[in-house]
Amino acid sequence: MLHENPTSPDNALPNAQSERLFARGRSVFPDGTTRATVERDPTPRYVLKGEGAYLIDVDGQRFLDLNNNFTTLIHGHGFAPVMDAVSRLLRDGTCFSNPTVHEIDLAEVLIDRIPAIDQIRFVNTGTEAVMFAIKAARAFTGRSCIAKVEGAYHGSYDWAEAGQGGTPSTWGSPGAPAAVSAYVGTPVSVADEVVILRCNDAEGARRRIAAAADRLACILLDPMPSRGGLIPPDPEFITAVIETARQHGILVVCDEVLNLRQSYRGSSARYGIEPDLIAAGKIIGGGFPVGAIGGSRRVMSVFDGSTDRAKVAQGGTFSANPVSMVAGRVSMEAMTEAAFDRLEAMGDRLRAALTAAIARHQAHFVISGAASLFRIHPKQTLPRDYRETYPSPDEAATIKAMSRFFSNEGIILPVGAAACLSTAMSDAEIDKIANVFERFLATTPSTNEGAR
């Protein structure tokens, strides 16, 4: 098996080794990679290793990483306490059919922090967490349908992904958004079992939830969807959703797979939401595969099979595997309230610096996000929902050019998605990001035409 050497003298081009690996990948994978979310321009960047806030690719290039495996790595790459703990654990084994103390340890950390969680079950991915949360809501209420916010990404369960990728030609009218399927061949019945709500449309939410109330098991709610633009939730919208759900006995499921990183107690607590169930993932695994469903004892009882057959039988060969459990516990214990406060302060400082640069250049850009998350929109005003976030062809080209500019300056800026900070960063990295954005605005004449 060939293993390329990034320091080889025959690397005449900056991305020569990535090009070679991609050529190999195209022969074994349908589109050259194993994840649809891998960015390519036109070739994906193949990584050799990560070091703190930075990663090094197979061609020896070093980049400040604002992706962090899609917001997972809250401590950056190679966080020493996690690496040490996992290294010690590996000598004892990596997975068992029996439980271990490690799953109890991580569960206790999460339950102690997150107000809405009395009990918890572990799975392997955020997709599974959302899927089992929906199944739990169906089993608890005896209803089959769900409601969700347009444009919000909740993984790859048929019902959860409906309406996540609509376009102007498919998403329907503003008053009745369509449950656009995510792939060809989706059963037609899925669209009949999903009610789509427009983010921050309080009256529309009340009307659409009430109209389908007798069929709805739950409302799937991400307080600040990444693909929806990282737009701040309108308190009136949140109130409308929660009040209408409570009025009709519909469960509220908060998807915090990404946004748990918004605070020590998560995003639902940050925005005053008291959900019945929470789906978690990403940061709670310390860089290893993980997902979790948590909630009140009353609702979580659907997973209880101790005295009779459980209403929802949830299992998985690698669920609660000790590697993810130990890595997650160590990572989360290091995320103290002070650590979250420091990350948020860096995020506030960066968003302010980016906004100030936009004002100086009178550019058509706006900044969204909260805590350690941010997104740069090539628009004149801050979007309020997925439809307003959706880029025009010119805006999409600007986003691509901006990401390429950042890459040339040694920064990985995700295209059209959430960028995030890590505890491995310092003020020096914040200044670097702000300075590169300033240079992008200064050297790109079309930026002040952004939304025209």
C-alpha positions in Angstrom: 0.0 0.0 0.0 1.4 3.4 -1.0 1.7 6.0 1.7 2.7 9.4 0.3 5.4 11.5 1.9 4.3 15.1 2.2 8.0 16.2 2.2 8.9 14.3 -1.0 10.9 16.5 -3.4 8.7 15.4 -6.3 5.8 17.5 -5.0 6.0 20.3 -7.5 2.5 21.5 -6.9 1.1 22.8 -3.5 -1.6 20.1 -3.5 0.2 17.3 -5.3 -0.3 14.6 -2.7 -4.0 15.5 -2.2 -4.4 15.2 -6.0 -2.8 11.8 -5.9 -5.0 10.6 -3.0 -8.1 11.9 -4.6 -7.3 10.0 -7.8 -7.0 6.8 -5.7 -10.3 7.7 -3.9 -12.2 8.1 -7.1 -11.5 4.5 -8.0 -13.0 3.2 -4.8 -15.7 5.7 -3.7 -18.6 6.9 -5.8 -17.5 10.6 -5.8 -14.0 10.1 -4.5 -14.8 10.5 -0.8 -17.0 8.9 1.8 -18.8 12.0 3.0 -21.1 14.3 1.0 -20.0 17.2 3.3 -16.3 17.0 2.3 -15.4 20.3 0.6 -13.4 20.3 -2.6 -12.0 23.2 -4.7 -11.8 21.1 -6.9 -9.8 18.6 -4.9 -10.4 17.8 -1.2 -7.6 18.6 1.2 -6.3 15.4 2.7 -5.1 15.8 6.3 -2.0 14.3 7.8 -2.5 15.4 11.4 -3.9 18.0 13.7 -2.1 20.1 16.3 -4.3 22.3 18.6 -6.0 24.9 16.6 -4.2 23.9 13.4 -4.1 21.0 11.0 -1.4 19.9 8.6 -2.3 18.4 5.2 -0.4 15.7 3.3 1.4 18.3 1.3 2.9 19.8 4.5 0.6 22.9 4.5 -0.6 24.3 7.9 -4.0 25.8 8.4 -6.0 27.4 11.2 -9.0 25.1 11.4 -12.4 26.9 11.7 -14.3 23.7 10.8 -13.1 21.4 13.7 -14.8 18.4 12.1 -18.1 20.3 11.8 -17.9 21.9 15.2 -17.0 18.6 17.1 -13.5 19.5 18.3 -14.2 22.1 20.9 -10.6 21.7 22.3 -9.1 21.6 18.8 -6.9 18.7 17.6 -5.0 16.3 19.8 -6.3 17.6 23.1 -3.7 16.1 25.5 -6.0 15.0 28.4 -8.2 13.1 26.0 -5.3 11.5 24.1 -3.7 10.4 27.4 -7.0 9.0 28.8 -7.8 7.1 25.6 -4.2 5.8 25.3 -4.5 4.3 28.8 -7.9 2.8 28.1 -6.9 1.1 24.9 -4.8 -1.4 26.8 -8.0 -2.6 28.5 -10.1 -3.0 25.3 -12.1 -0.8 23.0 -15.6 -2.3 23.1 -17.7 -4.8 24.9 -21.2 -6.2 24.8 -21.4 -5.5 28.6 -21.7 -2.1 30.1 -18.8 -0.2 31.7 -18.4 2.4 34.4 -17.4 4.9 31.7 -20.9 5.3 30.4 -22.2 6.1 33.8 -19.4 8.6 34.4 -20.3 10.6 31.2 -24.0 10.3 31.8 -23.6 11.9 35.3 -21.6 14.8 33.9 -24.2 15.6 31.3 -27.2 15.1 33.6 -25.5 17.4 36.2 -25.2 20.2 33.7 -28.2 20.1 31.4 -31.5 21.0 33.2 -33.8 19.1 30.9 -32.0 15.8 31.2 -33.0 13.4 34.0 -31.9 10.2 32.2 -29.9 9.5 29.1 -29.1 6.8 26.5 -26.0 6.8 24.3 -25.8 6.1 20.5 -23.1 6.6 18.0 -24.1 9.6 15.9 -26.2 12.7 16.0 -28.4 11.2 13.3 -29.2 8.3 15.6 -29.8 10.6 18.5 -32.5 12.5 16.6 -33.9 9.3 15.1 -34.4 7.8 18.6 -35.7 11.0 20.0 -38.4 11.0 17.3 -39.2 7.4 18.0 -39.4 8.1 21.7 -41.9 10.9 21.0 -44.0 8.7 18.8 -44.1 5.9 21.4 -44.9 8.3 24.2 -47.7 10.2 22.4 -49.0 7.4 20.1 -48.8 9.8 17.2 -46.6 9.5 14.1 -46.0 13.0 12.6 -43.4 15.6 13.4 -43.0 19.3 12.8 -39.6 20.9 12.2 -38.1 24.2 11.0 -37.4 24.8 7.4 -33.7 24.4 6.4 -32.6 22.9 9.7 -30.3 19.9 9.4 -31.1 17.0 11.8 -29.2 14.1 10.2 -30.2 11.4 7.8 -33.5 10.0 9.2 -36.1 10.3 6.4 -38.5 12.4 8.5 -35.8 14.5 10.1 -34.2 15.5 6.8 -37.5 16.5 5.0 -37.4 20.2 4.3 -33.8 20.6 5.0 -32.6 21.4 1.5 -35.4 23.2 -0.3 -34.7 25.6 -3.1 -36.8 28.6 -4.4 -38.3 26.2 -7.0 -39.2 23.5 -4.5 -39.8 25.0 -1.1 -43.4 26.1 -1.6 -45.3 29.1 -0.5 -44.3 31.2 2.6 -47.5 30.2 4.4 -47.2 26.5 3.7 -43.6 25.4 3.3 -43.1 22.1 1.5 -41.5 19.0 3.2 -39.0 18.7 0.3 -37.5 15.2 0.3 -33.7 14.9 0.6 -33.2 12.1 -1.9 -34.8 10.6 -5.0 -37.1 7.7 -4.0 -38.1 9.0 -0.6 -41.5 7.5 0.2 -44.2 10.0 -0.7 -45.8 9.4 2.7 -42.9 11.0 4.5 -43.9 14.5 3.2 -47.4 13.8 4.6 -46.0 13.2 8.0 -43.8 16.3 8.4 -45.1 19.8 9.0 -42.5 22.5 8.0 -42.4 25.7 10.0 -40.6 28.9 8.9 -38.0 30.0 11.4 -39.0 33.2 13.4 -42.6 33.2 12.0 -44.5 33.0 15.3 -48.0 33.3 13.9 -47.3 30.8 11.1 -45.9 28.3 13.7 -49.0 28.6 15.9 -51.3 28.1 12.9 -49.5 25.2 11.3 -48.9 23.3 14.6 -52.5 23.7 15.7 -53.8 22.6 12.3 -51.9 19.3 12.6 -52.0 18.9 16.4 -53.9 15.7 16.6 -51.2 14.0 14.4 -48.0 15.5 15.8 -45.8 13.5 18.2 -43.2 16.2 18.5 -41.7 19.4 17.2 -38.0 19.1 16.3 -36.3 22.4 17.2 -32.7 23.5 16.8 -32.5 26.9 18.5 -29.9 28.1 16.0 -29.7 25.9 12.9 -26.3 26.0 11.1 -27.7 25.4 7.6 -30.5 27.8 8.4 -28.0 30.5 8.8 -27.0 30.5 12.5 -29.8 33.0 12.9 -30.7 34.1 16.5 -34.1 32.7 17.5 -36.8 35.3 18.0 -38.2 34.9 21.5 -41.7 35.3 20.2 -41.2 32.4 17.8 -39.8 30.2 20.6 -42.8 31.1 22.8 -45.2 30.4 20.0 -43.7 26.9 19.4 -43.6 25.9 23.1 -47.0 27.3 24.0 -48.7 25.6 21.1 -47.0 22.3 21.7 -47.9 22.3 25.4 -51.5 23.2 24.6 -51.9 20.2 22.3 -49.7 17.6 24.2 -47.0 17.7 21.6 -43.4 16.9 22.8 -40.6 19.4 22.2 -37.3 17.8 21.0 -34.3 20.1 21.1 -31.6 19.1 18.7 -28.4 20.3 20.3 -26.0 18.0 18.5 -24.2 21.1 17.2 -25.4 23.9 19.5 -24.7 22.2 22.8 -21.4 24.1 22.6 -23.2 27.4 23.1 -23.0 27.2 26.9 -22.2 25.1 29.9 -25.8 24.0 30.1 -26.5 23.9 26.4 -28.5 26.0 24.0 -32.0 25.1 25.2 -31.1 26.5 28.6 -29.5 29.6 27.0 -32.7 30.4 25.1 -35.1 29.6 27.9 -36.5 26.4 26.3 -37.6 23.5 28.5 -37.7 20.6 26.1 -39.1 17.1 26.8 -36.1 15.5 25.0 -32.6 16.6 23.9 -30.5 15.1 21.2 -26.8 15.6 21.7 -23.6 14.7 20.0 -20.3 16.1 18.6 -18.6 17.8 21.6 -19.7 15.1 24.1 -17.6 12.5 22.4 -14.2 14.2 22.8 -13.4 13.6 19.1 -14.9 10.1 18.9 -18.2 8.9 17.5 -21.1 9.6 19.8 -24.7 10.6 20.2 -27.2 10.8 23.1 -30.9 11.1 23.8 -31.8 12.6 27.1 -34.9 14.0 28.8 -37.4 13.7 31.6 -37.8 10.4 33.4 -41.4 10.3 32.2 -40.6 10.4 28.5 -37.3 8.4 28.8 -39.4 5.6 30.3 -40.2 4.5 26.8 -36.7 3.0 26.6 -37.2 1.0 29.8 -37.4 -2.7 29.2 -36.6 -3.9 32.7 -40.0 -5.2 33.6 -41.6 -5.6 30.2 -40.7 -5.1 26.6 -39.6 -1.5 26.0 -41.8 0.7 23.8 -38.6 1.7 22.0 -35.9 -0.9 21.8 -32.7 1.1 21.4 -29.3 -0.6 21.0 -26.2 -0.5 18.8 -23.0 -2.5 18.6 -20.8 0.5 19.4 -23.3 2.5 21.6 -21.7 3.7 24.8 -18.3 2.2 23.7 -15.7 3.0 26.4 -13.4 5.0 24.1 -16.1 7.5 23.3 -17.3 7.6 26.8 -13.9 8.2 28.4 -12.9 10.8 25.7 -16.3 12.5 26.1 -16.1 12.7 29.9 -12.5 14.1 29.9 -13.4 16.6 27.2 -16.6 17.8 28.9 -14.9 18.0 32.3 -12.3 20.4 30.8 -15.2 22.5 29.5 -15.8 24.3 32.7 -18.0 27.4 33.0 -14.9 29.5 32.8 -13.8 27.7 29.6 -17.2 28.4 28.0 -17.0 32.0 29.1 -13.6 32.4 27.5 -14.8 30.9 24.2 -17.8 33.2 24.2 -15.6 36.2 24.8 -13.4 35.3 21.9 -16.5 34.8 19.7 -17.9 38.2 20.7 -14.6 39.8 20.0 -14.3 38.1 16.6 -17.9 38.9 15.5 -17.4 42.6 16.6 -14.1 42.8 14.6 -15.7 41.3 11.5 -18.7 43.6 11.7 -16.3 46.6 12.2 -14.4 45.6 9.0 -17.6 45.4 7.1 -18.6 48.9 8.2 -15.1 50.3 7.3 -15.4 48.9 3.7 -19.2 49.6 3.4 -19.4 46.0 2.2 -22.6 44.0 1.8 -21.9 41.4 4.5 -23.4 40.6 7.8 -22.3 38.3 10.7 -24.5 35.8 12.5 -23.9 33.4 15.3 -23.4 33.2 19.1 -20.9 31.9 21.6 -18.1 30.1 19.7 -20.0 30.0 16.4 -20.1 32.5 13.5 -21.1 32.7 9.9 -20.4 35.3 7.3 -23.3 36.2 4.9 -22.8 38.2 1.7 -26.0 40.1 2.3 -26.9 43.6 3.2 -29.2 42.7 6.1 -29.2 39.9 8.6 -31.4 37.0 7.4 -34.3 35.9 9.6 -34.8 32.4 8.2 -33.5 29.8 5.8 -35.2 31.4 2.7 -33.5 34.7 3.4 -30.2 32.9 4.1 -30.3 31.0 0.8 -27.6 32.5 -1.5 -28.2 33.8 -4.9 -25.8 32.6 -7.6 -23.7 35.8 -7.2 -23.7 35.4 -3.4 -22.7 31.7 -3.7 -19.8 32.7 -5.9 -18.7 35.3 -3.3 -18.9 32.7 -0.5 -16.7 30.4 -2.6 -14.2 33.1 -3.3 -14.0 34.1 0.3 -13.4 30.5 1.4 -10.6 30.2 -1.2 -9.1 33.5 -0.1 -9.0 32.3 3.5 -7.5 29.0 2.4 -4.7 30.8 0.5 -4.0 32.7 3.8 -3.8 29.5 5.8 -7.3 29.4 7.3 -10.0 26.7 6.7 -13.3 28.6 6.5 -16.3 26.3 5.9 -18.3 27.2 2.8 -21.8 28.3 3.7 -21.8 26.7 7.1 -21.0 27.3 10.7 -17.4 28.3 11.5 -16.3 27.7 15.1 -13.6 28.5 17.6 -11.8 26.1 19.9 -10.2 26.4 23.3 -6.9 25.8 21.6 -7.2 29.3 20.1 -6.0 32.6 21.5 -6.3 36.3 20.7 -3.6 35.8 18.1 -5.9 33.5 16.1 -8.8 35.9 16.5 -6.7 38.7 15.1 -5.5 36.5 12.3 -9.1 35.7 11.2 -10.2 39.3 11.4 -7.1 40.5 9.5 -7.6 38.0 6.7 -11.3 39.1 6.4 -10.2 42.7 6.3 -7.8 41.9 3.4 -10.4 40.0 1.6 -12.7 43.0 1.7 -9.9 45.3 0.6 -8.8 43.2 -2.3 -12.2 42.1 -3.6 -13.9 45.0 -5.4 -17.1 43.1 -5.8 -17.8 42.7 -2.1 -19.6 46.0 -1.8 -21.9 44.8 -4.5 -22.6 41.6 -2.5 -26.4 41.4 -2.3 -27.2 43.4 -5.5 
